[in-house]
Amino acid sequence: MQHPTAISLQAHAKINLGLHILRRRADGYHDIETVFHRVNNFDTVTVERTTSGRIAIHCTNPEIPTDENNLCHKAAILFYSETDHRPGLSISIDKNIPVGAGLGGGSSDAATVLLACNMLHGYPLSDNTLGVIASQIGSDVPYFLHPDSAYATGRGEILDYFRLELPYWIVLVYPGIHIDTKWAYQSSMPNRSAKQLNIKSLVQDNLLQPRTWVNTLRNDFEPVVFREYPVIMRVKEALLKAGADFALLSGSGSSVFGLYQDEMYAREIADSLSNTYKVWLTPPFFIPEPVITLRKEDE
C-alpha cells in the first residue's frame, strides 16, 4: 500500500467558553474546568517524510523556536518512540495563530503533527495511544486530536467531546500582548466556591440565551490578567458596548472574544478594532472541516 510522502492540515485555534481554576495539584499543575471550542483561525502544518534521519522544523513566525523546544518536535520524537519507523521529517508551519494569546496554537500544531505522522505511516498508532502521547506534550494537546468541542477537566486532558454549533458570530481579538501561562496560573487564586457550576451544562442549557452567561460563565484568569493589563479589559468592554451578547477572555489570555447575534454589529466592531488589533471573525454554526492535502511519491 502506497502511503503519502507529505500532508498538509489545518490546525485551528480554540477559545474557552468559561474556565474555572479549581485547585493546585501535588504535581504542580492545576485542576480546571472548561469548554474548548474551535474558531476560524488556523495554522497550516505541512509534514513531509524524509530520509534525513532528523526532525527539521520551519516556521513563518521567527519568534517560534525551530529546535527541540518546539512542541511539534516533541510530538514527532514521541510518535517515533512508539513505532518501528525510522525518524525523518520536515515540518513546515504557516503561522497565523498568535503566541501567548490563550488560543492553543502551539498545542494545536503539535496535535496536528501527531495526526499527520500517523497518516503518513499508515496509522500504526491507535487513537488511545495518540491521546497518551499528546498528554505528555501539554495539557491542551489531547483536545486537538478530535474536531468537536469538549468539556475538559483534570489538567485539561480529561475530555468529554460533544457537538456544539454556536448560533453566533464570534469576534476574536488579539491585543498584541503575550501572556505567560505559568505566570497566569501562579498569579491566580483557585476558585474555592463550595458549589462549582458545570460549564458544559451552562453552555448547553442556555445556548439560545447567551446574555445569561454574563452572570454564570466566568474565566478565573480575568481578575489577574485585567489588573496587570487593563487594555485587555478595555477590549472586552468595547465588545460588550458594541452589542456583544457575551464576551470573555480566552484561556489565560490575552485574546478576548465576543458573541453576536447580529452580523452587522459583529462586522462593524471587527472592522473598528482591526485598525488597532488582530481580529478574526467566525460565522455562526462553525465546525472546522478537515482540509487535507496529500502528496504521493509519484507526484
N, C-alpha and C positions, 0 to 999 in steps of 0.2 A: 504494500500500500504506500503510495507516494504522499509524503507529508509536505506541507508548505515550508518554504525556507524563510519567509518573512510574513509578519502580520501586523496590521495597524488597528488599534482600538481606541475608542473614545473613553477617557477617564473623567467622569463627571464629578463636579463639586457637590457637597451636601450642605444643608442647613439643619439646625436643630430646632424642632418645634418643642420648646421647653427644655430645660436642663437643670436637674436637681443634683447638688453635691451632697451625698448622704453621709459619708463618713470617711475618715482616713484609715487605710488598711495597714496591717502589720508589715506588708511588703513595700510600703511607701506610696503605693497608688491610692486612688480614691474610688469608692463605690459611687456610681452615678445612676441616674435615671433620665432617659431622653428618648425622643423620637427622631431618627435620621430620615431625611427626605432629600432626594436629588433635585437639582436645579439645572437650568440650561446654560451652564458654563462648564467647559471641559478642556482638559489637556488631550493632545493626541500622542499616543505612545506607540512607537514602532519598534518591534523586536525582531531581530534577524539572526538566524543561526549562522555561525562562522566556524572556521577550523582553527581559530587562533589559540584556543585553549584558555582564553581570558574573557572577562566581562568588561566591555567598553561602553561608557555612557556619554552621550552628547545631549546638551540641553540648550534651548534658545534663550533661557534666562541665565546670565552669567553669575547671578548670586547663588545659584543652585550648585552644591558640590557634585562632582562627577567621579568621585573616588568611592571607597568603601563606606563613606559616611552617608551616601545616598541610599534611601530606603529601597530603591529599585535594585541596587547592587546586592543588598542583603537578601532581598526576595529571590534573586537569581541563584545566589550561593546556597540558600536553604532549599530551593527546589532541586538543584543538582545533588545535594547531600542525601535526598530521599530517593534518587533514581540511579540507574546504572549508566546514564548518558554522560558523555564527556562534556564538560563545560565549554562554552564558546558562543558568546552572544554579543551583538551590537544593539544597544538600546538608545533610541533617539526620542527625546521628549520635547514636543512643541508646547511650550508652557504658556497657558492663559490664566490658570488659577493662581492668584497671588499667594505669597508665602506669609505665614503668620497672620492669616485672615480669619481663622476659625471655619474654614471651608473644607478641610481634609484633603487638600490637593496632593500632598506627598503620600498620604495613605492610599488614596485612590490610584495614584500611579503605581505604587508597589503591588497592590492587589491586581491591577491590570497586567503587570509583568508576570505574576503567577499564572493568571488565566492564559496569557499568550504563550508562556513556556509549555504549559500543559497541552495546548492545542498544537504547537509546533512539533511536539514529540509524541503525538498520538494518544493523549490522555492517559499517561501512566499513573497519575495520582487521583484518588477519589476526592469528592467534594469535602468529605470529613478531614482528610489529610491536608488538603489545601487550607482548610479553616484552622487547623492546628498550627501550620506554618505561619499563617497570617497573624495569629495571636502572638507569635514570637517576635514579629516585626514591630507591631504597635497596636495600641488598644482599638483604634478606629479601623484598622486594615481589614479585619474579617467582614465588616459590613459591606465593603465594596465588592465582595465576591458574588453578590446577588443583586439583581436590578431593582428589587422592590424597596419600599420604605421598611423601617424596622423599629420596633420598640427595644431599646437597649438597656441592659442593666449590667451589674458587675463593674468591670473597668470600661465597659462599653462593648465587650466581646460576647456577652450573652445576648443572643439576638432572637427576637420573635418577628419574623418578616410578615408583612401584610400589604395588601394593595391599597394605596392611598392616592386618590385622584382629587387634588385640591381644586375647587372651582374658582380659583382666584388668580389674578395676575400677581406675580411675585417680583417686586423691585428689590434687587440686591445691590447694596452699596458698599464699596471698599474705600475707607477714608485714607488709605495710604499709610497706615500705622501698623508696624509689625508688633504683634503681641506674643510674648514668650509664654507658652503654655505652662511651663514649670513655674514661672513667676506667678501666673494667674492662680494656679492651684495653691501655691504656698501663701498667697495673699488673701485667699477667700476662706471664709469660715463655713464648715459643713452646716447644712440646714438641719437643725435639731428638732424640727416640728414633730410632735408626737404622732401626728397622722399625716402620712405622705399621700398626696393625690396621685393617682395613676395617670400618667401623662397620655398614654395611649387611649384610655377611656375618655379623658377630657377632650382630646382631639376628635375622636370618632363620634362621641355623643353630641358635640356642639359644632359639627363640621359646617353647618349652614348658618351658624350664629357666631362668627369669629369675634364680634365685639365682646362676647362673654369671656374670651380668652384673655382679655386685657387684665382681668382680675383673678384669673386662675392659672394661666400658663406663665411661668417665670423662668428666667435664666439666672442662676445663683452667682454667675460671674459679673453680672451687670453692676452691682454696687461698687466693687473694687475697680473695675475697668473704667466706669464712668467717672469715678473720683480721680483716677490717675490721668485720664484722657477725656476731658469734658467735651471735646469736639465730637467724639463718638456719640455721646448722649444727645448732642445737638442734631446729629444726623437722624437719630431715632425720632426726636421731636419734630423734625422737618417732615418726615414721612407721615407721621400721625396728623400733623397740621394740614398736609396736602390731601387728606381724605383716606388714609390707610385705615382699614377696619382693625388691623392688628400689626404691631411691629415688635421686633425683638433682636437682641444681639445673637449672633450665631456662634456656637461653641464658646471658646474663650476670647473671641473677637479677633480682629477689630470690625469685621463685616457686620452690617445690620440689614435686615430685610423687612419689607412691609407687604402686607396682603391687601389687594384692592379688588373690589367687585366691579368697579367702573374702569374700563380700559382707557378712557380719556384722561382720568386723574392719574392713572399709572404712567402713561406715556408722558404726560406733562411734567411730573416730578422727576421721572427718569431723565428727560431731556435737560431739565433745570440743573439737577445735581451732577450730570455728566460734564458740565463745564468746569467742575472742581475735582470730582472724584471718578473712579472707575465704577460703572453701573452696568448691570445686566438685567434683562427683562425675560421672565419665564412666563409663557402663556398658561391659561387655565388647563387643568386636567393633564398636565405634562407628565409623561412617563418616558424616560430615555429608551430609545430603541437601539439595540446593539448594531453599531455600524462597523463592519468588519471588512478589511481589505487584505486579501491574501496574495502572496506571490509564490508560484511554484518553481521548481528547479528548471523547467524547460522554458520559462518565460524570460 
